[in-house]
């Protein structure tokens, strides 16, 4: 009896192990490792819906309830869905977009609630919800309707599986608005019982948004109702708060497909979007096409690890790094320009949604490695904005300048692309645009040029210290650009301006300190306080923001020992319980705030003072504690790819401390092996021998079989292909000759 039980148990264990092995070993594509729900809870502000890389469409569920947690339309803790709108922002702090809300209903449920402004809604359960790159599905439980959505670059495709009902409906709501977004002019025209065309003009974070659309249905509707301010109207209809309700008889499990072609240029452009990108009603084919598109892009980096959690986080971060910028131009090249006219992009795709204060730091440098051809289009898009307005964008979206945040950070994106050999843009025009933006008289750039720093003023968000530091960095980039183009006078001017950071450094406190116009520092200065003089940060977080002159910063603070002690304190000086932290101070390790961008390069600064093992410790700590495979897996706003790009770089083992220098500073690789498959046909492999959670310290490094003793690698080296091998161990290698830091004079 005991022997029989033993044999049975062994057999069960064998099949259990076999089943587990099959599950672990057989995701058919890399998209199987993407969890699109990461960031939909907590402060991440991501959306789980359907899009393709850098696409115009972000077709995603909306709860219909406003608030900070629902900036992207969706919050994992909520339990209702009010429809599926076609545009969303990924991981920002701005509540805008939500264009063209579509919601299926029937006779089973008609409750209305004030929380979503009395829109139709249904409860849902996460148990009946699934998502993958380019696809989202949920059971609308109150109606018994299964909703599925997918996307092409310019078209959103819905598939609704209805129960039997003579009162099945599809609501198309142009008056729907959420958070900052408000419609200003909408238009419906019912062309026939399978075709609707129109537009939705709106304002919000971006003041003049225009989206033209064409909707095609796989089944003719039997009747329809047009509403303006909830009152019956006739087609064609112009108004602000408009809605169209389509009526159907449906059989059990009958599927209706609805396709929405978009254009920011015209209704004709929307017709072409739908005719070219989604000519049939084969939903499954578009779903598979989106999955294939994503898998092709995710294949640009293949990693080898037995840790499924690490692999899921990595590929989700790689996925999220490709959600912005977003496509703005239609198939004819037409788009809504920043000068409020219809412009045309000739021989390139026009992009927008440039969250540059965030993304210049890591997202755009990552694009130069993985998507250099697309970077050319992005740079031309930045230059188009300059041609349309006379300035490069600060934070642009939907063909508008929002002027959110600070700096003129299109500059490092352009300069980085130039020095990395990104082709097909006009370098002389690019320099002209960079210089014009740096000489502008707005946003206190005039004061910056007059005083050599941005002084305190009485405005609500003066951000004087942060502006000075960000402007100085951008000026360094312009100086390098000028030097390369032989513009000696400009090189001299902007090199001088690049040193303006020194004008706000205070020896007595060893911090960057707010300064009056008369040259005196502000009184009662407490570095850990959050004040109007620092952009979403405090003095602790901004003192390190001199990425173009780390050597100068080390020397100014007081040589390597003082710098090291201050850097140590950054990670050990935790806020007190009574300290009031703003909403953006998240992911805290001491005063280090990984949830916000100014801190992102700080862990790598130990490399510059001969203490690389401390960089290795801190980078591993951040990788392990600030990202997880869960809806609240982001410690702060994902910010259009910046948070995810930090993870991609750092898990590979290097990071662009100076984003426009063309150099990447070593950290501690997370994966046993990672291979970057470059667009030029080359491959660059990063291996970590003896790698583990405890073996986080680099013992030696070799490049293409030869040992190296530097703490960085150049972009040029990566793009040539080859192999970088780290040998890892559980104790720091403290040999002061082991790893030499890059100099600010070393370039690309």
C-alpha positions in Angstrom: 0.0 0.0 0.0 2.7 2.5 1.0 4.7 1.5 -2.1 1.7 2.1 -4.4 1.1 5.5 -2.8 4.7 6.4 -3.3 4.6 5.5 -7.0 1.4 7.5 -7.5 3.0 10.5 -5.8 6.1 10.2 -7.9 3.9 10.1 -11.0 1.9 13.2 -10.0 5.1 15.1 -9.2 6.5 14.2 -12.6 3.5 15.5 -14.5 3.2 18.5 -12.3 6.9 19.4 -13.0 6.4 18.6 -16.7 3.4 20.9 -16.9 5.2 23.7 -15.1 8.2 23.3 -17.5 5.9 23.6 -20.5 4.2 26.7 -19.2 7.6 28.4 -18.4 9.3 27.4 -21.6 6.6 28.1 -24.2 5.4 31.7 -24.5 5.3 31.8 -28.3 6.2 35.4 -28.6 7.8 38.1 -26.4 4.5 39.8 -26.2 3.5 37.0 -23.8 5.9 38.6 -21.3 4.3 42.0 -21.4 1.9 43.0 -18.6 0.1 46.1 -19.8 -1.5 46.6 -16.4 1.8 47.6 -14.8 1.4 51.2 -13.8 -2.4 51.2 -13.9 -2.5 51.3 -10.1 -0.5 53.6 -7.8 1.1 56.7 -9.3 2.0 55.1 -12.7 -0.9 56.6 -14.7 -0.6 54.2 -17.5 -3.4 52.7 -19.6 -3.9 49.0 -20.5 -5.6 49.4 -23.9 -4.6 48.8 -27.5 -2.0 50.6 -29.4 0.9 49.9 -31.7 4.5 51.3 -31.4 4.4 55.1 -31.4 0.8 54.9 -32.9 -1.8 57.6 -33.3 -4.5 55.4 -31.6 -4.5 54.5 -27.9 -7.9 52.7 -27.7 -8.4 52.0 -24.0 -11.2 51.6 -21.4 -12.4 54.7 -19.5 -14.0 54.5 -16.1 -15.5 57.9 -16.9 -14.7 59.2 -13.4 -12.3 62.1 -13.1 -9.3 62.5 -10.8 -5.6 62.2 -10.5 -5.6 58.4 -10.4 -7.6 58.3 -13.6 -5.4 60.6 -15.7 -5.0 57.8 -18.3 -8.7 57.1 -18.1 -8.3 53.8 -16.1 -7.4 53.0 -12.5 -7.0 49.4 -11.5 -8.9 49.8 -8.3 -12.1 50.9 -10.1 -14.9 48.6 -10.9 -16.9 50.2 -13.8 -16.3 51.0 -17.4 -18.1 53.8 -19.3 -16.7 53.1 -22.7 -13.6 53.0 -24.9 -12.0 56.2 -26.1 -9.4 56.4 -28.9 -6.7 58.6 -27.4 -4.8 58.5 -24.1 -1.6 59.8 -22.6 0.8 57.3 -21.1 2.0 57.9 -17.6 1.7 61.7 -17.4 0.3 64.0 -14.8 -2.0 65.7 -17.3 -5.6 64.7 -17.8 -6.3 65.2 -21.5 -7.3 63.4 -24.7 -10.1 60.7 -24.3 -11.5 61.4 -27.8 -14.5 59.6 -29.3 -16.0 57.4 -26.6 -17.7 54.2 -27.7 -19.9 52.1 -25.4 -22.1 49.0 -26.2 -25.3 48.5 -24.2 -28.5 46.6 -24.3 -31.8 46.3 -22.4 -30.4 44.3 -19.4 -29.1 47.3 -17.5 -29.9 51.1 -17.4 -28.7 52.4 -14.1 -27.0 55.9 -14.2 -24.7 57.4 -11.6 -23.5 61.0 -11.0 -19.8 59.8 -10.6 -19.4 59.3 -14.3 -21.8 62.2 -15.3 -24.7 59.8 -15.9 -23.1 58.0 -18.8 -23.9 54.4 -19.6 -21.6 52.1 -17.7 -21.1 48.5 -16.7 -19.4 46.8 -13.8 -16.6 44.5 -14.6 -14.2 42.1 -12.9 -10.5 41.7 -13.4 -11.1 38.0 -13.6 -12.9 38.6 -16.9 -10.4 41.1 -18.3 -7.3 40.4 -20.4 -4.8 42.5 -22.2 -1.6 42.1 -24.3 0.3 44.5 -26.6 -2.2 45.7 -29.2 -5.2 44.0 -27.6 -7.6 44.5 -24.7 -10.7 42.5 -23.7 -13.3 42.7 -20.9 -16.7 41.3 -20.1 -19.2 44.1 -19.5 -21.0 42.1 -16.9 -24.1 44.1 -16.4 -24.9 43.8 -20.2 -23.4 40.4 -20.8 -21.4 42.0 -23.7 -17.8 41.0 -24.4 -15.8 44.0 -25.5 -12.5 43.6 -27.4 -10.3 46.3 -29.0 -7.2 46.4 -31.1 -5.4 49.0 -33.3 -3.4 49.8 -36.3 -1.3 53.0 -36.5 -4.3 55.2 -37.3 -7.3 53.0 -36.8 -9.0 51.6 -33.7 -11.0 48.4 -34.1 -13.7 47.3 -31.7 -15.4 43.9 -31.6 -18.5 43.5 -29.4 -20.0 40.1 -28.8 -23.7 40.6 -27.8 -26.3 38.4 -26.2 -29.7 38.0 -27.9 -31.5 41.3 -27.5 -33.8 43.5 -29.6 -32.5 46.7 -27.9 -28.7 46.3 -28.4 -27.0 49.7 -28.9 -23.6 51.3 -29.6 -23.2 54.8 -28.1 -20.7 57.1 -29.8 -20.2 60.1 -27.5 -18.3 63.2 -28.7 -19.4 65.3 -25.7 -17.7 63.0 -23.3 -14.9 64.7 -21.4 -12.8 64.0 -18.5 -10.4 65.9 -16.2 -8.9 68.8 -18.2 -10.4 67.9 -21.5 -13.4 69.8 -22.9 -15.0 69.6 -26.3 -15.3 72.9 -28.1 -16.9 71.8 -31.4 -18.1 68.4 -32.6 -19.7 67.2 -35.8 -21.6 64.1 -36.7 -22.8 63.0 -40.2 -24.6 59.8 -40.7 -23.5 58.9 -44.2 -25.4 55.6 -44.4 -26.4 52.8 -42.1 -22.8 51.5 -42.0 -20.8 54.7 -42.1 -20.5 57.8 -39.8 -18.0 60.6 -40.2 -17.2 63.7 -38.1 -14.8 65.4 -35.9 -14.1 66.4 -32.3 -12.4 69.6 -31.5 -11.4 70.1 -27.9 -9.2 72.0 -25.4 -7.5 71.0 -22.3 -3.8 70.8 -21.6 -3.4 71.3 -25.3 -5.5 74.3 -26.2 -6.5 73.4 -29.8 -6.9 69.7 -30.5 -8.5 68.4 -33.7 -9.4 64.9 -34.5 -11.3 63.9 -37.6 -12.8 60.4 -37.8 -14.7 57.9 -40.0 -16.5 55.0 -38.4 -17.4 51.8 -40.4 -19.7 49.0 -39.0 -19.7 45.4 -40.0 -23.5 45.3 -39.5 -25.9 48.0 -40.6 -27.8 49.6 -37.8 -31.6 49.5 -37.9 -32.1 53.0 -36.6 -30.3 55.8 -34.8 -30.7 58.7 -32.4 -28.7 61.9 -32.6 -28.5 64.0 -29.4 -27.3 67.5 -28.7 -27.3 68.3 -25.0 -29.4 65.2 -24.6 -32.1 66.5 -26.9 -33.0 64.9 -30.3 -31.3 66.3 -33.3 -30.8 65.5 -37.0 -27.9 64.7 -39.2 -25.6 66.4 -40.0 -25.1 67.8 -36.5 -22.7 70.4 -35.2 -22.5 71.2 -31.5 -20.5 70.8 -28.4 -22.2 68.1 -26.4 -23.2 65.6 -29.1 -23.9 61.9 -29.1 -25.0 59.2 -31.5 -26.8 56.0 -30.5 -27.0 53.1 -33.0 -29.7 50.5 -32.6 -29.4 46.8 -33.5 -31.2 43.5 -33.1 -28.6 40.9 -32.0 -28.6 37.2 -31.8 -26.9 35.2 -29.1 -23.1 35.7 -29.4 -23.5 37.9 -32.4 -20.4 40.0 -33.1 -20.4 43.5 -34.4 -17.1 45.1 -35.5 -16.7 48.9 -35.4 -13.7 50.5 -37.1 -12.6 54.1 -36.4 -10.1 55.8 -38.7 -8.4 58.9 -37.4 -6.7 62.0 -38.8 -5.6 65.3 -37.4 -5.8 66.8 -40.8 -9.2 66.1 -42.4 -12.1 63.7 -42.7 -10.6 62.6 -46.1 -7.5 61.7 -44.2 -9.6 59.6 -41.8 -11.2 57.8 -44.8 -7.8 56.9 -46.1 -6.6 55.7 -42.7 -9.4 53.2 -42.5 -9.3 52.2 -46.2 -5.5 51.6 -46.1 -4.9 50.2 -42.6 -8.2 48.4 -41.9 -10.0 47.6 -45.1 -11.8 44.4 -43.8 -13.7 43.5 -40.7 -11.5 40.7 -39.7 -10.8 41.6 -36.0 -8.6 38.6 -35.3 -6.4 39.5 -38.3 -5.8 43.0 -36.9 -5.2 41.6 -33.4 -2.6 39.2 -34.8 -1.1 42.0 -36.9 -0.7 44.2 -33.8 0.8 41.4 -31.9 3.3 40.7 -34.7 4.2 44.4 -34.9 4.9 44.5 -31.2 6.9 41.2 -31.2 9.1 42.5 -34.0 9.9 45.6 -32.0 10.4 43.7 -28.7 12.8 41.4 -30.5 15.2 44.3 -30.7 16.5 43.2 -27.3 16.5 39.5 -26.3 17.4 38.6 -22.8 18.3 35.3 -21.2 17.2 34.7 -17.6 15.4 32.0 -15.7 13.5 34.7 -13.7 10.1 35.1 -15.3 9.3 38.1 -13.1 12.4 39.9 -14.3 11.6 39.0 -17.9 8.1 40.3 -17.6 9.2 43.6 -16.1 11.9 44.0 -18.7 9.6 43.5 -21.7 6.8 45.5 -20.2 9.3 48.4 -19.7 10.5 47.9 -23.3 6.8 48.0 -24.4 6.1 51.2 -22.5 9.2 52.9 -23.9 7.5 52.7 -27.3 4.1 54.3 -26.4 5.4 57.9 -27.1 6.0 60.0 -29.0 2.8 59.4 -31.0 2.0 59.7 -34.6 0.4 63.0 -35.7 0.4 62.9 -39.5 -2.0 61.0 -41.7 -1.2 58.9 -44.7 -1.1 62.0 -46.9 1.3 63.6 -44.6 -1.3 66.1 -43.4 -1.5 67.1 -39.7 -2.6 69.8 -37.4 0.4 72.1 -37.1 1.5 74.0 -34.0 0.7 77.2 -35.9 -3.0 76.0 -36.0 -3.0 75.3 -39.7 -3.0 72.1 -41.6 0.6 71.3 -42.5 2.2 68.5 -44.5 5.1 66.2 -43.6 7.0 65.4 -46.8 9.0 62.2 -46.7 8.7 61.6 -43.0 6.2 60.8 -40.3 5.3 63.7 -38.0 5.3 62.8 -34.3 4.1 64.7 -31.3 3.6 64.0 -27.5 7.1 65.1 -26.7 7.4 65.0 -22.9 10.9 66.4 -23.2 11.8 67.4 -19.6 11.3 63.7 -18.8 12.3 61.9 -21.9 15.5 63.7 -22.9 17.3 61.9 -20.1 16.9 58.2 -21.1 14.0 57.6 -23.5 15.4 59.5 -26.4 18.9 58.1 -26.0 17.3 54.6 -26.0 15.5 55.4 -29.2 18.9 56.2 -30.8 20.0 52.7 -30.2 16.8 50.8 -30.9 15.0 53.0 -33.5 17.6 55.3 -35.2 15.4 55.5 -38.4 12.4 56.6 -36.4 14.6 59.1 -34.5 15.2 60.9 -37.8 11.4 61.4 -38.1 11.3 62.6 -34.5 14.0 65.2 -35.1 12.3 66.4 -38.2 9.1 66.6 -36.2 10.9 68.9 -33.6 12.2 71.0 -36.5 8.7 71.2 -38.0 7.4 72.6 -34.7 10.2 75.2 -34.9 9.3 76.1 -38.5 5.7 76.5 -37.4 6.3 78.6 -34.2 9.8 79.9 -34.3 10.8 77.8 -31.3 11.5 74.2 -30.6 8.8 72.4 -28.5 8.9 72.3 -24.7 6.1 69.8 -24.1 4.0 69.4 -27.2 1.0 67.3 -28.0 -1.6 67.1 -30.7 0.0 69.9 -32.7 0.1 72.3 -29.7 2.7 73.7 -27.3 1.6 73.2 -23.7 4.7 75.0 -22.3 4.6 72.5 -19.4 7.8 72.0 -17.4 11.1 73.7 -18.1 14.2 73.8 -20.2 14.5 73.7 -24.0 15.1 70.0 -24.0 14.5 69.4 -27.7 18.1 70.6 -27.9 19.8 67.6 -26.3 17.6 65.3 -28.3 18.7 67.0 -31.6 22.3 67.3 -30.6 22.5 63.7 -29.4 21.0 62.6 -32.7 23.5 64.7 -34.7 26.6 63.3 -33.0 25.3 59.8 -33.2 25.1 60.1 -37.0 21.3 60.0 -37.3 20.6 61.0 -40.9 18.0 62.8 -43.0 17.7 66.1 -41.1 19.1 69.6 -41.8 21.9 70.2 -39.3 22.1 73.9 -40.1 18.4 74.3 -39.6 18.7 72.3 -36.4 21.4 74.6 -35.0 19.3 77.6 -35.9 16.3 76.1 -34.0 18.5 75.3 -31.0 19.9 78.8 -30.8 16.6 80.5 -31.3 15.1 78.5 -28.5 18.0 79.4 -26.2 17.7 83.1 -27.1 14.0 83.4 -26.5 12.7 86.1 -24.2 10.1 84.1 -22.5 10.1 81.6 -19.5 12.7 83.7 -17.8 15.4 83.0 -20.4 15.8 86.7 -20.7 16.6 87.0 -16.9 18.9 84.0 -17.2 20.9 85.8 -20.0 20.9 89.1 -18.0 21.9 87.8 -14.6 23.7 84.6 -15.4 21.0 82.7 -13.5 17.2 82.7 -13.1 16.4 84.9 -10.1 13.5 84.5 -7.7 10.3 86.2 -8.6 6.8 86.1 -7.3 5.2 83.8 -9.8 3.5 80.7 -8.6 6.0 78.2 -10.1 9.2 80.3 -10.3 11.4 77.1 -10.4 14.3 79.5 -10.6 17.1 77.0 -9.5 15.8 74.2 -11.7 15.5 76.5 -14.7 19.1 77.7 -14.3 20.4 74.2 -14.2 18.3 72.9 -17.0 19.1 75.9 -19.2 22.9 75.5 -18.5 22.8 71.9 -19.6 21.0 72.7 -22.8 23.5 75.5 -23.5 26.4 73.0 -23.1 24.7 70.9 -25.8 24.4 73.9 -28.1 28.1 74.7 -27.5 29.1 71.3 -28.6 26.9 71.5 -31.7 28.4 74.9 -32.5 31.9 73.6 -32.2 31.2 70.7 -34.5 29.7 73.1 -37.1 32.6 75.5 -36.9 30.6 78.3 -35.3 33.3 79.6 -33.0 31.5 82.7 -31.6 28.4 80.6 -30.7 30.7 78.0 -29.1 32.3 80.6 -26.9 28.9 82.2 -25.9 27.2 78.9 -25.0 30.2 77.4 -23.3 30.1 80.4 -21.0 26.4 80.0 -20.4 26.9 76.3 -19.7 28.8 77.4 -16.5 26.0 79.5 -15.2 25.1 76.7 -12.8 28.1 77.9 -10.7 26.3 81.2 -10.1 23.6 79.6 -7.9 25.9 77.3 -6.0 26.1 78.3 -2.3 29.4 77.3 -0.5 27.9 77.7 2.9 25.1 75.1 2.4 26.8 73.2 -0.4 23.6 73.3 -2.4 22.2 75.1 -5.4 20.3 77.9 -3.7 17.6 80.4 -4.8 19.0 83.8 -5.5 17.5 87.3 -5.7 18.2 89.7 -8.6 20.6 91.6 -6.3 22.8 88.6 -6.1 22.1 87.5 -2.6 20.8 84.1 -1.6 17.4 83.5 -0.2 17.2 83.4 3.6 15.9 80.5 5.7 17.0 77.9 3.3 16.1 74.3 4.2 17.4 72.0 1.4 14.9 69.2 2.0 11.9 71.5 1.7 9.8 71.6 -1.5 9.5 75.2 -2.5 8.5 77.1 -5.7 12.2 77.5 -6.6 12.6 73.8 -7.6 10.7 72.1 -10.3 8.9 69.1 -8.7 11.9 68.6 -6.5 14.0 70.0 -3.7 17.6 71.2 -3.3 18.8 67.7 -2.5 17.4 66.3 -5.7 18.6 69.2 -7.9 22.2 69.7 -6.6 23.4 66.9 -8.9 21.9 68.3 -12.1 25.1 69.3 -13.8 25.5 66.2 -16.1 27.8 68.1 -18.5 30.4 68.9 -15.9 30.5 66.3 -13.1 34.2 66.9 -12.6 33.4 70.6 -12.0 30.6 69.7 -9.6 32.9 67.4 -7.6 35.5 70.1 -7.4 33.0 72.8 -6.4 31.4 70.7 -3.7 34.7 69.9 -2.2 36.8 67.2 -3.9 35.9 63.5 -3.9 35.6 62.9 -0.2 33.1 65.7 0.4 31.2 64.7 -2.7 31.0 61.1 -1.7 29.7 62.0 1.8 27.0 64.2 0.3 26.1 61.5 -2.2 25.9 58.9 0.6 23.6 61.3 2.5 21.4 61.6 -0.6 20.5 57.9 -0.2 20.4 57.8 3.6 18.7 61.0 4.7 15.1 59.9 4.8 12.2 62.3 5.2 10.7 62.5 8.7 7.1 61.4 9.3 6.1 65.0 9.8 7.6 66.1 6.5 5.0 67.0 3.9 5.9 65.3 0.6 4.3 66.4 -2.6 2.5 64.0 -4.9 5.6 63.6 -7.1 8.0 62.6 -4.4 7.7 58.9 -4.7 10.1 56.0 -4.9 12.1 57.5 -2.0 15.5 56.1 -1.0 16.6 58.8 1.4 16.2 62.1 -0.5 16.6 60.2 -3.8 13.2 60.1 -5.5 13.1 57.6 -8.3 9.5 58.5 -9.1 10.7 61.8 -10.6 13.2 62.5 -13.3 15.8 64.8 -11.7 17.2 61.9 -9.6 17.5 59.4 -12.4 21.3 59.8 -13.1 22.4 60.3 -9.5 23.2 56.6 -8.6 25.7 56.6 -11.4 27.7 59.5 -10.0 29.9 57.3 -7.7 31.6 56.2 -11.0 33.0 59.8 -11.3 34.8 59.6 -7.9 36.4 56.2 -8.2 33.7 54.3 -6.2 32.0 52.3 -8.9 30.9 49.6 -6.4 28.6 52.1 -4.8 26.9 52.8 -8.1 26.5 49.0 -8.6 24.9 48.7 -5.2 22.5 51.6 -5.7 21.5 50.7 -9.2 20.6 47.1 -8.2 18.7 48.4 -5.2 16.6 50.7 -7.4 16.0 48.0 -10.0 14.8 45.6 -7.4 12.7 47.9 -5.2 11.2 50.5 -7.6 9.8 48.2 -10.3 7.6 45.1 -10.0 5.3 42.9 -12.0 2.0 44.3 -10.5 -0.5 47.0 -11.4 1.3 49.3 -8.9 4.7 48.3 -10.4 5.8 51.9 -11.1 6.9 54.0 -8.2 5.9 57.3 -10.0 4.4 58.6 -13.2 5.8 56.5 -16.1 6.2 59.8 -18.1 6.0 58.8 -21.7 8.7 56.2 -21.6 11.3 57.8 -19.3 10.7 55.5 -16.2 10.7 52.4 -18.4 13.8 53.5 -20.4 15.7 54.0 -17.1 14.9 50.3 -16.3 15.9 49.1 -19.8 19.3 50.9 -19.7 20.1 50.0 -16.1 19.1 46.4 -16.4 21.4 46.1 -19.4 24.2 47.5 -17.2 24.7 51.1 -18.4 23.0 54.5 -18.5 23.4 57.9 -20.2 24.4 60.2 -17.3 24.9 63.0 -19.8 22.2 62.2 -22.4 23.9 64.0 -25.3 27.5 62.9 -24.7 27.2 59.6 -26.5 28.6 57.7 -23.5 26.9 55.3 -21.2 28.1 54.9 -17.6 28.3 51.3 -16.2 26.0 50.1 -13.4 25.4 46.5 -12.6 23.7 44.3 -15.3 20.6 42.5 -14.1 20.3 39.8 -16.7 22.7 36.8 -17.4 22.7 37.8 -21.1 21.1 40.4 -23.3 21.5 40.9 -27.0 20.6 44.2 -28.8 19.7 43.5 -32.4 20.5 46.7 -34.2 18.8 48.2 -37.2 22.2 48.2 -39.0 22.3 44.4 -38.9 24.8 44.2 -36.1 24.3 42.7 -32.7 25.7 43.8 -29.4 25.6 41.3 -26.5 26.0 42.1 -22.8 26.8 39.0 -20.6 27.0 38.8 -16.8 29.0 35.8 -15.6 28.4 34.5 -12.1 25.4 36.8 -12.0 22.9 36.6 -9.0 21.2 38.9 -6.5 24.2 38.7 -4.2 26.8 38.9 -7.0 26.0 42.5 -7.8 29.6 43.8 -8.0 31.7 44.0 -11.1 35.0 42.1 -10.8 36.2 42.7 -14.3 35.0 43.8 -17.7 36.0 42.7 -21.2 35.0 44.1 -24.6 35.3 41.8 -27.5 37.7 39.6 -25.6 39.9 42.4 -24.2 39.9 43.6 -20.6 39.0 47.2 -20.2 39.4 49.5 -17.1 36.8 52.2 -17.8 33.4 52.7 -16.3 31.6 53.6 -19.5 31.1 52.5 -23.1 30.5 54.7 -26.2 27.4 54.7 -28.4 29.7 54.2 -31.4 31.1 51.0 -29.8 27.6 49.6 -29.2 26.5 50.3 -32.8 29.5 48.5 -34.2 28.3 45.3 -32.6 30.3 43.1 -30.3 30.3 41.6 -26.9 30.6 43.2 -23.5 31.3 40.7 -20.6 30.9 41.5 -17.0 32.3 39.1 -14.4 30.3 39.5 -11.2 31.0 38.8 -7.6 29.6 39.2 -4.1 32.3 41.6 -2.9 33.2 45.1 -4.2 36.3 45.5 -6.3 37.8 48.6 -4.7 41.0 48.8 -6.8 41.1 52.5 -7.5 42.6 51.8 -11.0 39.9 49.4 -11.8 37.4 51.6 -13.5 38.1 55.1 -14.8 35.2 57.5 -15.2 34.5 59.4 -18.4 35.6 63.0 -18.8 33.3 65.7 -20.0 35.8 66.1 -22.8 35.2 62.6 -24.1 32.5 62.6 -26.6 30.6 59.8 -28.4 
